[in-house]
């Protein structure tokens, strides 16, 4: 008998449970319905989505004592000396809730944006410098954040002819991942799951293509601490790492909603040729610039950021809270962290044990 005869057939990928496929099928139907509705009616549904969100945050942790959430983040973000200033805008909670509802509608209706109508939906007066930067032939790193309608930014990037690869956080439901991938890749964007992607991203940049990264996050494993909205925060250093590794410039951008299915591309900063040879200081300095630029976008549209996030939850070790119970304010120039870089703010390494 031949070896082929002895080989067992390859295992097929297991099918998702019926309830998962049914749930994602229903979601796909809802997205289709919202996409075909008249614009005014679709966004009226977004207003209805906003009401329970508004009521929930009106009642939850109004004193801001938790380590994350709307009230905790607004206490940190809106205070004297911060990048946003001391005054939280009037009706901010409702305007933010409405943004969340409208953002869901934006995602459902992005399938309606194509090459023929992109100028109807997008204000692209700040795009030419981005095209010039890409045409230099060194690849391009887009650093954006959870401000505005970031999920649609990849759609317009691909429509403008950029060979764009973006990172996404996968869901535990494979069927949902397929749905979201179908929506995001329709115009030519490539999406990759965020786990262990550095090799892939470096290859994309060495091929002189572009990548997109959500750079306003950070968790307990983030090695770099840099100021964000005037407060020290563990920060995503991937744009800085890739810039130093490949030389590709960074364009800090945001896609701001200015109306119903009407958006504006904002170019907030361009970072190029930033390496000085001191890797630790360079990582902090570049990340600080990204954070500062994204903070300016939040300042422009303070209701269009993810105020319920865990952005300030993980604190640097040894930090002393102020009399108001909040983390201390720091300069948005990041001088404190550049002079005494990330090592002081890294979590201590666990001691090795034997036996």
VEXTI-827367 format. One record per residue (C-alpha): x, y, z; residue in one letter. Coordinates in steps of 0.5 Angstrom, whole numbers, plus 2048, in hexadecimal, padded with zeros to 3 digits. Layout:
N
<r><c1>X</c1><c2>Y</c2><c3>Z</c3><type>a</type></r>
...
***
This chain:
355
<r><c1>800</c1><c2>800</c2><c3>800</c3><type>x</type></r>
<r><c1>802</c1><c2>807</c2><c3>7FF</c3><type>x</type></r>
<r><c1>804</c1><c2>80C</c2><c3>804</c3><type>x</type></r>
<r><c1>7FE</c1><c2>810</c2><c3>801</c3><type>x</type></r>
<r><c1>7F9</c1><c2>80A</c2><c3>802</c3><type>x</type></r>
<r><c1>7FB</c1><c2>80A</c2><c3>80A</c3><type>x</type></r>
<r><c1>7FA</c1><c2>812</c2><c3>80B</c3><type>x</type></r>
<r><c1>7F4</c1><c2>814</c2><c3>80F</c3><type>x</type></r>
<r><c1>7F0</c1><c2>819</c2><c3>80C</c3><type>x</type></r>
<r><c1>7F2</c1><c2>820</c2><c3>80F</c3><type>x</type></r>
<r><c1>7ED</c1><c2>822</c2><c3>814</c3><type>x</type></r>
<r><c1>7E8</c1><c2>827</c2><c3>812</c3><type>x</type></r>
<r><c1>7E7</c1><c2>82E</c2><c3>816</c3><type>x</type></r>
<r><c1>7E2</c1><c2>82D</c2><c3>81B</c3><type>x</type></r>
<r><c1>7DB</c1><c2>830</c2><c3>81A</c3><type>x</type></r>
<r><c1>7D9</c1><c2>836</c2><c3>81F</c3><type>x</type></r>
<r><c1>7D3</c1><c2>834</c2><c3>823</c3><type>x</type></r>
<r><c1>7CC</c1><c2>835</c2><c3>820</c3><type>x</type></r>
<r><c1>7CA</c1><c2>83B</c2><c3>825</c3><type>x</type></r>
<r><c1>7D1</c1><c2>83F</c2><c3>823</c3><type>x</type></r>
<r><c1>7CF</c1><c2>83E</c2><c3>81B</c3><type>x</type></r>
<r><c1>7C8</c1><c2>840</c2><c3>81D</c3><type>x</type></r>
<r><c1>7CA</c1><c2>846</c2><c3>821</c3><type>x</type></r>
<r><c1>7CF</c1><c2>848</c2><c3>81C</c3><type>x</type></r>
<r><c1>7CA</c1><c2>847</c2><c3>816</c3><type>x</type></r>
<r><c1>7C5</c1><c2>84C</c2><c3>81A</c3><type>x</type></r>
<r><c1>7CA</c1><c2>851</c2><c3>81B</c3><type>x</type></r>
<r><c1>7CC</c1><c2>851</c2><c3>813</c3><type>x</type></r>
<r><c1>7C4</c1><c2>852</c2><c3>812</c3><type>x</type></r>
<r><c1>7C4</c1><c2>858</c2><c3>817</c3><type>x</type></r>
<r><c1>7CA</c1><c2>85B</c2><c3>813</c3><type>x</type></r>
<r><c1>7C7</c1><c2>85A</c2><c3>80C</c3><type>x</type></r>
<r><c1>7C0</c1><c2>85D</c2><c3>80F</c3><type>x</type></r>
<r><c1>7C4</c1><c2>863</c2><c3>812</c3><type>x</type></r>
<r><c1>7C8</c1><c2>864</c2><c3>80B</c3><type>x</type></r>
<r><c1>7C2</c1><c2>864</c2><c3>807</c3><type>x</type></r>
<r><c1>7BE</c1><c2>869</c2><c3>80B</c3><type>x</type></r>
<r><c1>7BD</c1><c2>871</c2><c3>809</c3><type>x</type></r>
<r><c1>7C3</c1><c2>874</c2><c3>80D</c3><type>x</type></r>
<r><c1>7BF</c1><c2>878</c2><c3>812</c3><type>x</type></r>
<r><c1>7BB</c1><c2>872</c2><c3>814</c3><type>x</type></r>
<r><c1>7C1</c1><c2>86E</c2><c3>815</c3><type>x</type></r>
<r><c1>7C4</c1><c2>873</c2><c3>819</c3><type>x</type></r>
<r><c1>7BE</c1><c2>874</c2><c3>81D</c3><type>x</type></r>
<r><c1>7BF</c1><c2>86D</c2><c3>81F</c3><type>x</type></r>
<r><c1>7C6</c1><c2>86F</c2><c3>821</c3><type>x</type></r>
<r><c1>7C3</c1><c2>874</c2><c3>826</c3><type>x</type></r>
<r><c1>7BE</c1><c2>86E</c2><c3>829</c3><type>x</type></r>
<r><c1>7C4</c1><c2>86A</c2><c3>82A</c3><type>x</type></r>
<r><c1>7C7</c1><c2>870</c2><c3>82E</c3><type>x</type></r>
<r><c1>7C2</c1><c2>871</c2><c3>833</c3><type>x</type></r>
<r><c1>7C3</c1><c2>86A</c2><c3>837</c3><type>x</type></r>
<r><c1>7CB</c1><c2>86C</c2><c3>836</c3><type>x</type></r>
<r><c1>7CA</c1><c2>873</c2><c3>839</c3><type>x</type></r>
<r><c1>7C5</c1><c2>870</c2><c3>83F</c3><type>x</type></r>
<r><c1>7CA</c1><c2>86B</c2><c3>841</c3><type>x</type></r>
<r><c1>7D0</c1><c2>870</c2><c3>841</c3><type>x</type></r>
<r><c1>7CC</c1><c2>875</c2><c3>845</c3><type>x</type></r>
<r><c1>7CB</c1><c2>870</c2><c3>84B</c3><type>x</type></r>
<r><c1>7D1</c1><c2>86C</c2><c3>84B</c3><type>x</type></r>
<r><c1>7D7</c1><c2>86E</c2><c3>84F</c3><type>x</type></r>
<r><c1>7D5</c1><c2>876</c2><c3>84F</c3><type>x</type></r>
<r><c1>7DB</c1><c2>877</c2><c3>854</c3><type>x</type></r>
<r><c1>7E0</c1><c2>874</c2><c3>84F</c3><type>x</type></r>
<r><c1>7E3</c1><c2>870</c2><c3>855</c3><type>x</type></r>
<r><c1>7E4</c1><c2>86A</c2><c3>850</c3><type>x</type></r>
<r><c1>7EA</c1><c2>869</c2><c3>84C</c3><type>x</type></r>
<r><c1>7E7</c1><c2>86A</c2><c3>845</c3><type>x</type></r>
<r><c1>7E1</c1><c2>86C</c2><c3>842</c3><type>x</type></r>
<r><c1>7DE</c1><c2>873</c2><c3>840</c3><type>x</type></r>
<r><c1>7DE</c1><c2>876</c2><c3>847</c3><type>x</type></r>
<r><c1>7E5</c1><c2>874</c2><c3>849</c3><type>x</type></r>
<r><c1>7E7</c1><c2>876</c2><c3>842</c3><type>x</type></r>
<r><c1>7E4</c1><c2>87D</c2><c3>842</c3><type>x</type></r>
<r><c1>7E7</c1><c2>87E</c2><c3>849</c3><type>x</type></r>
<r><c1>7EE</c1><c2>87D</c2><c3>846</c3><type>x</type></r>
<r><c1>7ED</c1><c2>880</c2><c3>83F</c3><type>x</type></r>
<r><c1>7E9</c1><c2>886</c2><c3>841</c3><type>x</type></r>
<r><c1>7ED</c1><c2>88A</c2><c3>846</c3><type>x</type></r>
<r><c1>7F1</c1><c2>890</c2><c3>847</c3><type>x</type></r>
<r><c1>7F8</c1><c2>88F</c2><c3>844</c3><type>x</type></r>
<r><c1>7F6</c1><c2>889</c2><c3>83F</c3><type>x</type></r>
<r><c1>7F6</c1><c2>889</c2><c3>838</c3><type>x</type></r>
<r><c1>7EF</c1><c2>88A</c2><c3>837</c3><type>x</type></r>
<r><c1>7EE</c1><c2>88F</c2><c3>83D</c3><type>x</type></r>
<r><c1>7EA</c1><c2>890</c2><c3>843</c3><type>x</type></r>
<r><c1>7E3</c1><c2>890</c2><c3>840</c3><type>x</type></r>
<r><c1>7DF</c1><c2>88A</c2><c3>83E</c3><type>x</type></r>
<r><c1>7DB</c1><c2>88D</c2><c3>838</c3><type>x</type></r>
<r><c1>7D3</c1><c2>88E</c2><c3>839</c3><type>x</type></r>
<r><c1>7CF</c1><c2>888</c2><c3>838</c3><type>x</type></r>
<r><c1>7D5</c1><c2>884</c2><c3>837</c3><type>x</type></r>
<r><c1>7D2</c1><c2>87D</c2><c3>839</c3><type>x</type></r>
<r><c1>7CC</c1><c2>87D</c2><c3>834</c3><type>x</type></r>
<r><c1>7D1</c1><c2>880</c2><c3>82E</c3><type>x</type></r>
<r><c1>7D5</c1><c2>87A</c2><c3>830</c3><type>x</type></r>
<r><c1>7D0</c1><c2>875</c2><c3>831</c3><type>x</type></r>
<r><c1>7CD</c1><c2>877</c2><c3>82A</c3><type>x</type></r>
<r><c1>7D4</c1><c2>876</c2><c3>827</c3><type>x</type></r>
<r><c1>7D4</c1><c2>86F</c2><c3>829</c3><type>x</type></r>
<r><c1>7CD</c1><c2>86E</c2><c3>826</c3><type>x</type></r>
<r><c1>7CF</c1><c2>872</c2><c3>820</c3><type>x</type></r>
<r><c1>7D5</c1><c2>86E</c2><c3>81F</c3><type>x</type></r>
<r><c1>7D2</c1><c2>867</c2><c3>81F</c3><type>x</type></r>
<r><c1>7CD</c1><c2>86A</c2><c3>819</c3><type>x</type></r>
<r><c1>7D4</c1><c2>86C</c2><c3>816</c3><type>x</type></r>
<r><c1>7D7</c1><c2>865</c2><c3>816</c3><type>x</type></r>
<r><c1>7D0</c1><c2>862</c2><c3>813</c3><type>x</type></r>
<r><c1>7D0</c1><c2>867</c2><c3>80D</c3><type>x</type></r>
<r><c1>7D7</c1><c2>868</c2><c3>80B</c3><type>x</type></r>
<r><c1>7D6</c1><c2>863</c2><c3>806</c3><type>x</type></r>
<r><c1>7D2</c1><c2>868</c2><c3>802</c3><type>x</type></r>
<r><c1>7D9</c1><c2>86C</c2><c3>802</c3><type>x</type></r>
<r><c1>7DC</c1><c2>86B</c2><c3>7FB</c3><type>x</type></r>
<r><c1>7E1</c1><c2>86E</c2><c3>7F6</c3><type>x</type></r>
<r><c1>7DB</c1><c2>871</c2><c3>7F3</c3><type>x</type></r>
<r><c1>7D9</c1><c2>875</c2><c3>7F9</c3><type>x</type></r>
<r><c1>7DF</c1><c2>876</c2><c3>7FD</c3><type>x</type></r>
<r><c1>7DF</c1><c2>87D</c2><c3>7FC</c3><type>x</type></r>
<r><c1>7D8</c1><c2>87E</c2><c3>7FE</c3><type>x</type></r>
<r><c1>7D9</c1><c2>87B</c2><c3>805</c3><type>x</type></r>
<r><c1>7E1</c1><c2>87D</c2><c3>806</c3><type>x</type></r>
<r><c1>7E4</c1><c2>884</c2><c3>807</c3><type>x</type></r>
<r><c1>7EB</c1><c2>882</c2><c3>805</c3><type>x</type></r>
<r><c1>7EF</c1><c2>889</c2><c3>805</c3><type>x</type></r>
<r><c1>7F4</c1><c2>886</c2><c3>809</c3><type>x</type></r>
<r><c1>7F6</c1><c2>880</c2><c3>805</c3><type>x</type></r>
<r><c1>7FB</c1><c2>882</c2><c3>800</c3><type>x</type></r>
<r><c1>800</c1><c2>883</c2><c3>805</c3><type>x</type></r>
<r><c1>7FF</c1><c2>87B</c2><c3>807</c3><type>x</type></r>
<r><c1>7FF</c1><c2>879</c2><c3>800</c3><type>x</type></r>
<r><c1>806</c1><c2>87D</c2><c3>7FF</c3><type>x</type></r>
<r><c1>809</c1><c2>87A</c2><c3>805</c3><type>x</type></r>
<r><c1>807</c1><c2>873</c2><c3>802</c3><type>x</type></r>
<r><c1>80A</c1><c2>874</c2><c3>7FC</c3><type>x</type></r>
<r><c1>810</c1><c2>875</c2><c3>7FF</c3><type>x</type></r>
<r><c1>811</c1><c2>86E</c2><c3>7FF</c3><type>x</type></r>
<r><c1>812</c1><c2>86C</c2><c3>806</c3><type>x</type></r>
<r><c1>80C</c1><c2>869</c2><c3>808</c3><type>x</type></r>
<r><c1>807</c1><c2>86D</c2><c3>80C</c3><type>x</type></r>
<r><c1>804</c1><c2>86B</c2><c3>813</c3><type>x</type></r>
<r><c1>7FE</c1><c2>86E</c2><c3>815</c3><type>x</type></r>
<r><c1>7FD</c1><c2>86F</c2><c3>81C</c3><type>x</type></r>
<r><c1>7F6</c1><c2>871</c2><c3>81E</c3><type>x</type></r>
<r><c1>7F1</c1><c2>870</c2><c3>824</c3><type>x</type></r>
<r><c1>7EA</c1><c2>86F</c2><c3>827</c3><type>x</type></r>
<r><c1>7E8</c1><c2>876</c2><c3>825</c3><type>x</type></r>
<r><c1>7E3</c1><c2>877</c2><c3>820</c3><type>x</type></r>
<r><c1>7E1</c1><c2>871</c2><c3>81B</c3><type>x</type></r>
<r><c1>7E8</c1><c2>86D</c2><c3>81B</c3><type>x</type></r>
<r><c1>7E4</c1><c2>867</c2><c3>818</c3><type>x</type></r>
<r><c1>7E3</c1><c2>86B</c2><c3>811</c3><type>x</type></r>
<r><c1>7EA</c1><c2>86E</c2><c3>811</c3><type>x</type></r>
<r><c1>7EC</c1><c2>867</c2><c3>80E</c3><type>x</type></r>
<r><c1>7E7</c1><c2>867</c2><c3>808</c3><type>x</type></r>
<r><c1>7E9</c1><c2>86E</c2><c3>806</c3><type>x</type></r>
<r><c1>7F0</c1><c2>86D</c2><c3>806</c3><type>x</type></r>
<r><c1>7EF</c1><c2>867</c2><c3>801</c3><type>x</type></r>
<r><c1>7EA</c1><c2>86B</c2><c3>7FD</c3><type>x</type></r>
<r><c1>7F0</c1><c2>870</c2><c3>7FC</c3><type>x</type></r>
<r><c1>7F5</c1><c2>86B</c2><c3>7FA</c3><type>x</type></r>
<r><c1>7F9</c1><c2>86A</c2><c3>800</c3><type>x</type></r>
<r><c1>7FB</c1><c2>862</c2><c3>801</c3><type>x</type></r>
<r><c1>7F9</c1><c2>862</c2><c3>808</c3><type>x</type></r>
<r><c1>7F9</c1><c2>85D</c2><c3>80D</c3><type>x</type></r>
<r><c1>7F6</c1><c2>85E</c2><c3>814</c3><type>x</type></r>
<r><c1>7F6</c1><c2>85A</c2><c3>81A</c3><type>x</type></r>
<r><c1>7EF</c1><c2>858</c2><c3>81E</c3><type>x</type></r>
<r><c1>7EE</c1><c2>855</c2><c3>824</c3><type>x</type></r>
<r><c1>7EA</c1><c2>84E</c2><c3>823</c3><type>x</type></r>
<r><c1>7E4</c1><c2>84C</c2><c3>826</c3><type>x</type></r>
<r><c1>7E3</c1><c2>845</c2><c3>829</c3><type>x</type></r>
<r><c1>7DE</c1><c2>844</c2><c3>824</c3><type>x</type></r>
<r><c1>7E1</c1><c2>842</c2><c3>81D</c3><type>x</type></r>
<r><c1>7DB</c1><c2>843</c2><c3>81A</c3><type>x</type></r>
<r><c1>7DB</c1><c2>84A</c2><c3>81C</c3><type>x</type></r>
<r><c1>7E2</c1><c2>84B</c2><c3>81A</c3><type>x</type></r>
<r><c1>7E0</c1><c2>849</c2><c3>813</c3><type>x</type></r>
<r><c1>7DA</c1><c2>84E</c2><c3>813</c3><type>x</type></r>
<r><c1>7DF</c1><c2>854</c2><c3>815</c3><type>x</type></r>
<r><c1>7E4</c1><c2>852</c2><c3>811</c3><type>x</type></r>
<r><c1>7DF</c1><c2>852</c2><c3>80B</c3><type>x</type></r>
<r><c1>7DD</c1><c2>859</c2><c3>80D</c3><type>x</type></r>
<r><c1>7E4</c1><c2>85C</c2><c3>80D</c3><type>x</type></r>
<r><c1>7E8</c1><c2>858</c2><c3>807</c3><type>x</type></r>
<r><c1>7E2</c1><c2>85A</c2><c3>802</c3><type>x</type></r>
<r><c1>7E6</c1><c2>860</c2><c3>7FF</c3><type>x</type></r>
<r><c1>7ED</c1><c2>85C</c2><c3>7FF</c3><type>x</type></r>
<r><c1>7EF</c1><c2>85D</c2><c3>807</c3><type>x</type></r>
<r><c1>7F3</c1><c2>857</c2><c3>80A</c3><type>x</type></r>
<r><c1>7F2</c1><c2>856</c2><c3>811</c3><type>x</type></r>
<r><c1>7F6</c1><c2>851</c2><c3>816</c3><type>x</type></r>
<r><c1>7F5</c1><c2>84F</c2><c3>81D</c3><type>x</type></r>
<r><c1>7F9</c1><c2>853</c2><c3>822</c3><type>x</type></r>
<r><c1>7FC</c1><c2>84D</c2><c3>825</c3><type>x</type></r>
<r><c1>804</c1><c2>84C</c2><c3>823</c3><type>x</type></r>
<r><c1>803</c1><c2>851</c2><c3>81D</c3><type>x</type></r>
<r><c1>80A</c1><c2>855</c2><c3>81D</c3><type>x</type></r>
<r><c1>80D</c1><c2>850</c2><c3>818</c3><type>x</type></r>
<r><c1>807</c1><c2>851</c2><c3>813</c3><type>x</type></r>
<r><c1>807</c1><c2>859</c2><c3>814</c3><type>x</type></r>
<r><c1>80F</c1><c2>859</c2><c3>813</c3><type>x</type></r>
<r><c1>80E</c1><c2>855</c2><c3>80D</c3><type>x</type></r>
<r><c1>808</c1><c2>85A</c2><c3>80A</c3><type>x</type></r>
<r><c1>80C</c1><c2>860</c2><c3>80C</c3><type>x</type></r>
<r><c1>812</c1><c2>85D</c2><c3>808</c3><type>x</type></r>
<r><c1>80E</c1><c2>85C</c2><c3>802</c3><type>x</type></r>
<r><c1>80D</c1><c2>863</c2><c3>802</c3><type>x</type></r>
<r><c1>805</c1><c2>863</c2><c3>804</c3><type>x</type></r>
<r><c1>801</c1><c2>866</c2><c3>80A</c3><type>x</type></r>
<r><c1>7FF</c1><c2>863</c2><c3>810</c3><type>x</type></r>
<r><c1>7FA</c1><c2>866</c2><c3>815</c3><type>x</type></r>
<r><c1>7FA</c1><c2>866</c2><c3>81D</c3><type>x</type></r>
<r><c1>7F5</c1><c2>868</c2><c3>822</c3><type>x</type></r>
<r><c1>7FB</c1><c2>86B</c2><c3>827</c3><type>x</type></r>
<r><c1>7F7</c1><c2>86E</c2><c3>82C</c3><type>x</type></r>
<r><c1>7F6</c1><c2>868</c2><c3>831</c3><type>x</type></r>
<r><c1>7FB</c1><c2>865</c2><c3>836</c3><type>x</type></r>
<r><c1>7FA</c1><c2>85F</c2><c3>83B</c3><type>x</type></r>
<r><c1>7FE</c1><c2>85C</c2><c3>841</c3><type>x</type></r>
<r><c1>803</c1><c2>859</c2><c3>83C</c3><type>x</type></r>
<r><c1>805</c1><c2>860</c2><c3>838</c3><type>x</type></r>
<r><c1>80C</c1><c2>861</c2><c3>839</c3><type>x</type></r>
<r><c1>80C</c1><c2>869</c2><c3>838</c3><type>x</type></r>
<r><c1>809</c1><c2>86E</c2><c3>83C</c3><type>x</type></r>
<r><c1>807</c1><c2>875</c2><c3>839</c3><type>x</type></r>
<r><c1>803</c1><c2>87A</c2><c3>83A</c3><type>x</type></r>
<r><c1>7FC</c1><c2>87A</c2><c3>838</c3><type>x</type></r>
<r><c1>7F7</c1><c2>880</c2><c3>839</c3><type>x</type></r>
<r><c1>7FC</c1><c2>882</c2><c3>83E</c3><type>x</type></r>
<r><c1>7FC</c1><c2>87C</c2><c3>842</c3><type>x</type></r>
<r><c1>801</c1><c2>876</c2><c3>842</c3><type>x</type></r>
<r><c1>7FF</c1><c2>870</c2><c3>83E</c3><type>x</type></r>
<r><c1>801</c1><c2>869</c2><c3>83C</c3><type>x</type></r>
<r><c1>801</c1><c2>86A</c2><c3>834</c3><type>x</type></r>
<r><c1>801</c1><c2>866</c2><c3>82E</c3><type>x</type></r>
<r><c1>808</c1><c2>867</c2><c3>82B</c3><type>x</type></r>
<r><c1>807</c1><c2>863</c2><c3>825</c3><type>x</type></r>
<r><c1>808</c1><c2>869</c2><c3>820</c3><type>x</type></r>
<r><c1>80E</c1><c2>86B</c2><c3>824</c3><type>x</type></r>
<r><c1>811</c1><c2>864</c2><c3>823</c3><type>x</type></r>
<r><c1>810</c1><c2>864</c2><c3>81C</c3><type>x</type></r>
<r><c1>812</c1><c2>86B</c2><c3>81A</c3><type>x</type></r>
<r><c1>819</c1><c2>869</c2><c3>81E</c3><type>x</type></r>
<r><c1>819</c1><c2>862</c2><c3>81B</c3><type>x</type></r>
<r><c1>818</c1><c2>864</c2><c3>813</c3><type>x</type></r>
<r><c1>818</c1><c2>86C</c2><c3>813</c3><type>x</type></r>
<r><c1>811</c1><c2>86C</c2><c3>810</c3><type>x</type></r>
<r><c1>80E</c1><c2>873</c2><c3>812</c3><type>x</type></r>
<r><c1>808</c1><c2>873</c2><c3>816</c3><type>x</type></r>
<r><c1>802</c1><c2>877</c2><c3>815</c3><type>x</type></r>
<r><c1>7FD</c1><c2>879</c2><c3>81B</c3><type>x</type></r>
<r><c1>7F6</c1><c2>879</c2><c3>818</c3><type>x</type></r>
<r><c1>7EF</c1><c2>879</c2><c3>81A</c3><type>x</type></r>
<r><c1>7E9</c1><c2>879</c2><c3>816</c3><type>x</type></r>
<r><c1>7E4</c1><c2>87D</c2><c3>81A</c3><type>x</type></r>
<r><c1>7DC</c1><c2>87D</c2><c3>818</c3><type>x</type></r>
<r><c1>7D9</c1><c2>884</c2><c3>816</c3><type>x</type></r>
<r><c1>7D2</c1><c2>882</c2><c3>815</c3><type>x</type></r>
<r><c1>7CE</c1><c2>87C</c2><c3>813</c3><type>x</type></r>
<r><c1>7D3</c1><c2>877</c2><c3>80E</c3><type>x</type></r>
<r><c1>7D7</c1><c2>87D</c2><c3>80D</c3><type>x</type></r>
<r><c1>7DE</c1><c2>87D</c2><c3>810</c3><type>x</type></r>
<r><c1>7E5</c1><c2>881</c2><c3>810</c3><type>x</type></r>
<r><c1>7EC</c1><c2>87E</c2><c3>810</c3><type>x</type></r>
<r><c1>7F0</c1><c2>882</c2><c3>814</c3><type>x</type></r>
<r><c1>7F8</c1><c2>881</c2><c3>814</c3><type>x</type></r>
<r><c1>7FA</c1><c2>883</c2><c3>81B</c3><type>x</type></r>
<r><c1>802</c1><c2>882</c2><c3>81A</c3><type>x</type></r>
<r><c1>807</c1><c2>87F</c2><c3>816</c3><type>x</type></r>
<r><c1>80D</c1><c2>87B</c2><c3>819</c3><type>x</type></r>
<r><c1>813</c1><c2>87A</c2><c3>815</c3><type>x</type></r>
<r><c1>81B</c1><c2>879</c2><c3>816</c3><type>x</type></r>
<r><c1>81A</c1><c2>879</c2><c3>81E</c3><type>x</type></r>
<r><c1>81F</c1><c2>874</c2><c3>820</c3><type>x</type></r>
<r><c1>825</c1><c2>877</c2><c3>824</c3><type>x</type></r>
<r><c1>828</c1><c2>870</c2><c3>826</c3><type>x</type></r>
<r><c1>825</c1><c2>870</c2><c3>82D</c3><type>x</type></r>
<r><c1>820</c1><c2>86B</c2><c3>82C</c3><type>x</type></r>
<r><c1>81D</c1><c2>86C</c2><c3>833</c3><type>x</type></r>
<r><c1>81C</c1><c2>873</c2><c3>832</c3><type>x</type></r>
<r><c1>81A</c1><c2>873</c2><c3>82B</c3><type>x</type></r>
<r><c1>814</c1><c2>86E</c2><c3>82D</c3><type>x</type></r>
<r><c1>812</c1><c2>873</c2><c3>832</c3><type>x</type></r>
<r><c1>812</c1><c2>879</c2><c3>82E</c3><type>x</type></r>
<r><c1>80F</c1><c2>876</c2><c3>828</c3><type>x</type></r>
<r><c1>809</c1><c2>873</c2><c3>82C</c3><type>x</type></r>
<r><c1>808</c1><c2>87A</c2><c3>82F</c3><type>x</type></r>
<r><c1>808</c1><c2>87D</c2><c3>829</c3><type>x</type></r>
<r><c1>802</c1><c2>878</c2><c3>826</c3><type>x</type></r>
<r><c1>7FF</c1><c2>879</c2><c3>82D</c3><type>x</type></r>
<r><c1>7FF</c1><c2>881</c2><c3>82D</c3><type>x</type></r>
<r><c1>7FC</c1><c2>881</c2><c3>826</c3><type>x</type></r>
<r><c1>7F7</c1><c2>87C</c2><c3>827</c3><type>x</type></r>
<r><c1>7F5</c1><c2>880</c2><c3>82D</c3><type>x</type></r>
<r><c1>7F4</c1><c2>886</c2><c3>829</c3><type>x</type></r>
<r><c1>7EF</c1><c2>882</c2><c3>825</c3><type>x</type></r>
<r><c1>7EB</c1><c2>881</c2><c3>82B</c3><type>x</type></r>
<r><c1>7EC</c1><c2>888</c2><c3>82D</c3><type>x</type></r>
<r><c1>7E9</c1><c2>88A</c2><c3>826</c3><type>x</type></r>
<r><c1>7E3</c1><c2>885</c2><c3>827</c3><type>x</type></r>
<r><c1>7E3</c1><c2>883</c2><c3>82E</c3><type>x</type></r>
<r><c1>7DC</c1><c2>87F</c2><c3>82E</c3><type>x</type></r>
<r><c1>7DF</c1><c2>87A</c2><c3>828</c3><type>x</type></r>
<r><c1>7E4</c1><c2>877</c2><c3>82D</c3><type>x</type></r>
<r><c1>7E3</c1><c2>870</c2><c3>830</c3><type>x</type></r>
<r><c1>7E2</c1><c2>873</c2><c3>837</c3><type>x</type></r>
<r><c1>7E0</c1><c2>86C</c2><c3>83A</c3><type>x</type></r>
<r><c1>7E7</c1><c2>869</c2><c3>839</c3><type>x</type></r>
<r><c1>7EC</c1><c2>867</c2><c3>83E</c3><type>x</type></r>
<r><c1>7F1</c1><c2>86C</c2><c3>83B</c3><type>x</type></r>
<r><c1>7F4</c1><c2>86E</c2><c3>842</c3><type>x</type></r>
<r><c1>7F2</c1><c2>867</c2><c3>846</c3><type>x</type></r>
<r><c1>7F9</c1><c2>864</c2><c3>846</c3><type>x</type></r>
<r><c1>7FE</c1><c2>869</c2><c3>84A</c3><type>x</type></r>
<r><c1>805</c1><c2>86A</c2><c3>84A</c3><type>x</type></r>
<r><c1>808</c1><c2>866</c2><c3>850</c3><type>x</type></r>
<r><c1>80A</c1><c2>86B</c2><c3>856</c3><type>x</type></r>
<r><c1>805</c1><c2>871</c2><c3>854</c3><type>x</type></r>
<r><c1>802</c1><c2>875</c2><c3>859</c3><type>x</type></r>
<r><c1>7FB</c1><c2>878</c2><c3>858</c3><type>x</type></r>
<r><c1>7FA</c1><c2>87F</c2><c3>859</c3><type>x</type></r>
<r><c1>7F5</c1><c2>881</c2><c3>85F</c3><type>x</type></r>
<r><c1>7EF</c1><c2>881</c2><c3>85A</c3><type>x</type></r>
<r><c1>7F1</c1><c2>879</c2><c3>859</c3><type>x</type></r>
<r><c1>7F3</c1><c2>87A</c2><c3>852</c3><type>x</type></r>
<r><c1>7F9</c1><c2>879</c2><c3>84F</c3><type>x</type></r>
<r><c1>7FE</c1><c2>87F</c2><c3>84F</c3><type>x</type></r>
<r><c1>7FE</c1><c2>883</c2><c3>849</c3><type>x</type></r>
<r><c1>804</c1><c2>883</c2><c3>844</c3><type>x</type></r>
<r><c1>807</c1><c2>887</c2><c3>83E</c3><type>x</type></r>
<r><c1>805</c1><c2>885</c2><c3>837</c3><type>x</type></r>
<r><c1>80C</c1><c2>886</c2><c3>835</c3><type>x</type></r>
<r><c1>80D</c1><c2>880</c2><c3>839</c3><type>x</type></r>
<r><c1>814</c1><c2>883</c2><c3>83C</c3><type>x</type></r>
<r><c1>813</c1><c2>87F</c2><c3>842</c3><type>x</type></r>
<r><c1>813</c1><c2>878</c2><c3>83E</c3><type>x</type></r>
<r><c1>819</c1><c2>87A</c2><c3>839</c3><type>x</type></r>
<r><c1>81D</c1><c2>87C</c2><c3>83F</c3><type>x</type></r>
<r><c1>81C</c1><c2>876</c2><c3>843</c3><type>x</type></r>
<r><c1>819</c1><c2>871</c2><c3>83E</c3><type>x</type></r>
<r><c1>815</c1><c2>86B</c2><c3>83E</c3><type>x</type></r>
<r><c1>819</c1><c2>866</c2><c3>842</c3><type>x</type></r>
<r><c1>816</c1><c2>86A</c2><c3>849</c3><type>x</type></r>
<r><c1>80F</c1><c2>869</c2><c3>847</c3><type>x</type></r>
<r><c1>810</c1><c2>861</c2><c3>844</c3><type>x</type></r>
<r><c1>80C</c1><c2>85C</c2><c3>849</c3><type>x</type></r>
<r><c1>812</c1><c2>858</c2><c3>84D</c3><type>x</type></r>
<r><c1>814</c1><c2>852</c2><c3>84A</c3><type>x</type></r>
<r><c1>812</c1><c2>84C</c2><c3>84E</c3><type>x</type></r>
<r><c1>817</c1><c2>848</c2><c3>852</c3><type>x</type></r>
<r><c1>81A</c1><c2>842</c2><c3>84F</c3><type>x</type></r>
<r><c1>818</c1><c2>83C</c2><c3>854</c3><type>x</type></r>
<r><c1>81B</c1><c2>835</c2><c3>854</c3><type>x</type></r>
<r><c1>819</c1><c2>82E</c2><c3>855</c3><type>x</type></r>
***
